[in-house]
Amino acid sequence: MTKQTILGRVTQLAKANINALLDQAEDPQKMLDQLIREYTANISEAEQAVATTIGNLRLMEQDHQEDVDAAKEWGGKALAASRKADELRAAGSGAEADKFDNLAKVALGRQLRSEKEARTAEPVIASQTEVVDRLKSGLAQMRTKLSELKAKRDELVARAKSAEAQNRMMDSVKSIDVLDPTSELSRFEDKVRREEAKALGKQELAASSLDAQFEQLDSLGDSAEIDARLAALKSA
């Protein structure tokens, strides 16, 4: 996988619009589960690719540092050889002096080559560093998106369970409305009231019959009193 391919995929996934994807899905929960699986797999793949890219960058940085150190070291050797040549030349040893001057030139050539290699690597390292930074940023966004996906999935599942519970409750309420047990109580109460009314009617009827008997008894008493008084008048 090339760097541009990695970067393109990371950027695309990081910018994915979750809500837009859900709007197009027939089954949002299954869509989210699928997205989570794909995101997890892509993040794992991208992490490996980014790790490889970072590793290559670190190797280039090490090589660059080695070139910088080598250039410094060869510069030091060239300076030492040059000074030695000056000493020998001052002492009258021209041939030996020329030998150390040649060594100084060789060291300066090595220094120059190391400096060129270091300079050549610097823009590549800068470019790779920028790519790595963008990849790290993309991975961070992907991880954030994955967290959003999981949170969205959990929210959706919770809402679905809540809606299912509410629907079950409403179905239960409807069945209660159709077969309302309180209606049976009402009918039983009406029956009890009718029985109570019937008992009251019987009591009232019994009371009226008793009153009639007492009235009849009173009437008989009056008649006897009248007969007694009439007999008293006749015997006077």
C-alpha positions in Angstrom: 0.0 0.0 0.0 1.5 3.4 -1.0 1.6 6.4 1.2 -1.0 8.3 -1.0 -3.4 5.3 -0.8 -3.1 5.1 3.0 -3.6 8.8 3.3 -6.5 8.8 0.9 -8.3 6.0 2.8 -7.7 7.5 6.2 -8.9 10.9 5.0 -12.0 9.4 3.4 -12.9 7.3 6.4 -12.3 10.2 8.8 -14.7 12.5 6.9 -17.5 9.9 6.6 -20.8 11.3 7.5 -22.4 8.9 9.9 -25.9 10.4 9.9 -26.0 10.5 6.1 -25.1 6.8 6.0 -27.8 6.0 8.5 -30.4 8.0 6.5 -29.7 5.7 3.5 -29.8 2.5 5.5 -32.9 0.2 5.6 -31.7 -1.3 9.0 -29.6 1.4 10.8 -28.5 -1.0 13.5 -27.1 -3.5 11.0 -25.6 -0.7 9.1 -23.8 0.6 12.2 -22.6 -2.9 13.1 -21.2 -3.3 9.6 -19.6 0.1 9.7 -18.0 -0.7 13.1 -16.5 -3.9 11.7 -15.2 -2.1 8.6 -13.9 0.8 10.6 -12.1 -1.5 13.1 -10.5 -3.5 10.2 -9.5 -0.3 8.3 -8.1 1.3 11.5 -6.0 -1.9 12.1 -4.8 -1.9 8.5 -4.0 1.8 8.6 -2.2 1.5 11.9 0.1 -1.1 10.5 0.8 1.0 7.3 1.3 4.1 9.3 3.6 2.3 11.7 5.7 1.1 8.7 5.8 4.7 7.3 6.9 6.0 10.7 9.5 3.3 10.9 10.9 4.2 7.5 11.0 7.9 8.5 12.9 7.0 11.6 15.4 5.1 9.6 15.9 8.0 7.2 16.3 10.3 10.2 19.0 7.9 11.6 20.8 7.8 8.2 20.6 11.6 8.1 22.1 11.9 11.5 24.8 9.5 10.6 25.7 11.6 7.6 25.7 14.7 9.7 27.9 13.0 12.3 30.2 11.6 9.5 30.6 15.0 7.9 31.6 16.5 11.2 34.0 13.6 11.9 35.6 13.8 8.4 35.9 17.6 8.9 37.8 17.0 12.1 40.1 14.4 10.4 40.8 16.8 7.6 41.7 19.6 10.0 44.0 17.3 11.9 45.7 16.1 8.8 46.1 19.6 7.5 47.7 20.8 10.7 50.0 17.8 10.7 51.1 18.6 7.2 51.8 22.2 8.2 53.9 21.0 11.1 55.9 18.6 8.9 56.4 21.3 6.2 57.6 23.7 8.8 60.1 21.1 10.0 61.4 20.6 6.5 59.6 17.3 5.7 57.9 18.4 2.5 57.2 14.9 1.3 55.5 13.8 4.5 53.6 17.1 4.6 52.2 16.4 1.1 51.2 13.0 2.3 49.1 14.5 5.1 47.7 17.2 2.8 46.5 14.5 0.5 44.9 12.7 3.5 43.2 16.0 4.4 41.8 16.2 0.9 40.5 12.7 1.1 38.8 13.5 4.4 37.4 16.8 2.9 36.0 14.7 0.0 34.3 12.3 2.4 33.0 15.3 4.4 31.5 16.9 1.3 29.9 13.6 0.2 28.3 13.1 3.7 27.0 16.7 3.7 25.5 16.2 0.2 23.8 13.0 1.3 22.5 14.8 4.5 21.1 17.7 2.4 19.5 15.4 -0.1 17.7 13.5 2.7 16.4 16.6 4.5 13.5 17.5 2.1 12.5 13.9 1.9 12.5 13.6 5.7 10.5 16.9 5.9 7.9 15.5 3.4 7.7 12.2 5.2 7.3 13.9 8.5 4.3 15.9 7.1 2.8 12.7 5.7 3.2 10.9 9.1 1.6 13.9 10.9 -1.3 13.8 8.6 -1.6 10.0 8.9 -1.5 10.3 12.7 -4.2 13.0 12.6 -6.3 10.9 10.3 -6.0 7.9 12.6 -7.0 10.0 15.5 -10.1 11.1 13.6 -10.9 7.6 12.6 -10.7 6.5 16.3 -13.0 9.3 17.2 -15.4 8.3 14.4 -15.3 4.7 15.7 -16.2 5.9 19.2 -19.1 7.9 17.6 -20.3 4.9 15.7 -20.3 2.7 18.8 -22.1 5.4 20.8 -24.6 5.8 18.0 -25.1 2.1 17.9 -25.6 1.8 21.6 -28.0 4.8 21.6 -30.0 3.2 18.7 -30.2 -0.2 20.4 -31.4 1.4 23.6 -34.0 3.5 21.7 -35.2 0.4 19.9 -35.6 -1.6 23.1 -37.4 1.3 24.7 -39.7 1.6 21.7 -40.4 -2.1 21.8 -41.2 -2.0 25.5 -43.6 1.0 24.9 -45.3 -0.9 22.1 -45.8 -3.9 24.3 -47.2 -1.7 27.0 -49.6 0.0 24.6 -50.7 -3.3 23.2 -51.4 -4.4 26.8 -53.4 -1.2 27.4 -55.4 -1.8 24.3 -56.3 -5.3 25.4 -57.3 -3.9 28.8 -59.5 -1.4 27.1 -61.2 -4.2 25.1 -61.6 -6.5 28.0 -61.9 -4.0 30.9 -62.3 -5.9 34.2 -63.9 -2.9 35.8 -66.8 -3.3 33.5 -67.5 -6.7 35.2 -67.3 -4.9 38.5 -69.9 -2.4 37.3 -72.3 -5.1 36.3 -71.8 -6.8 39.6 -72.4 -3.5 41.5 -75.6 -3.0 39.5 -76.8 -6.5 40.5 -76.0 -5.8 44.2 -77.9 -2.5 44.0 -80.9 -4.2 42.5 -80.8 -6.8 45.3 -80.5 -4.1 47.9 -83.4 -2.2 46.3 -85.5 -5.4 46.3 -84.7 -5.9 50.0 -85.7 -2.4 50.8 -89.0 -3.0 48.9 -89.7 -6.1 50.9 -89.0 -4.2 54.1 -91.3 -1.4 53.1 -94.0 -3.8 52.1 -93.7 -5.7 55.3 -93.9 -2.5 57.3 -97.0 -1.4 55.4 -98.7 -4.8 56.1 -97.9 -4.5 59.8 -99.3 -1.0 60.0 -102.5 -2.2 58.4 -102.8 -5.0 61.0 -102.3 -2.5 63.9 -104.9 -0.2 62.3 -107.3 -3.0 62.1 -106.6 -3.9 65.7 -107.2 -0.3 66.7 -110.4 -0.3 64.8 -111.7 -3.4 66.7 -110.8 -1.8 70.0 -112.9 1.3 69.2 -115.9 -0.9 68.3 -115.7 -2.8 71.6 -115.4 0.6 73.5 -118.5 1.8 71.7 -120.5 -1.3 72.5 -119.4 -1.1 76.2 -120.5 2.5 76.4 -123.8 1.7 74.8 -124.5 -1.1 77.3 -123.6 1.3 80.1 -126.2 3.8 78.9 -128.9 1.2 78.7 -128.3 0.0 82.2 -128.4 3.4 83.7 
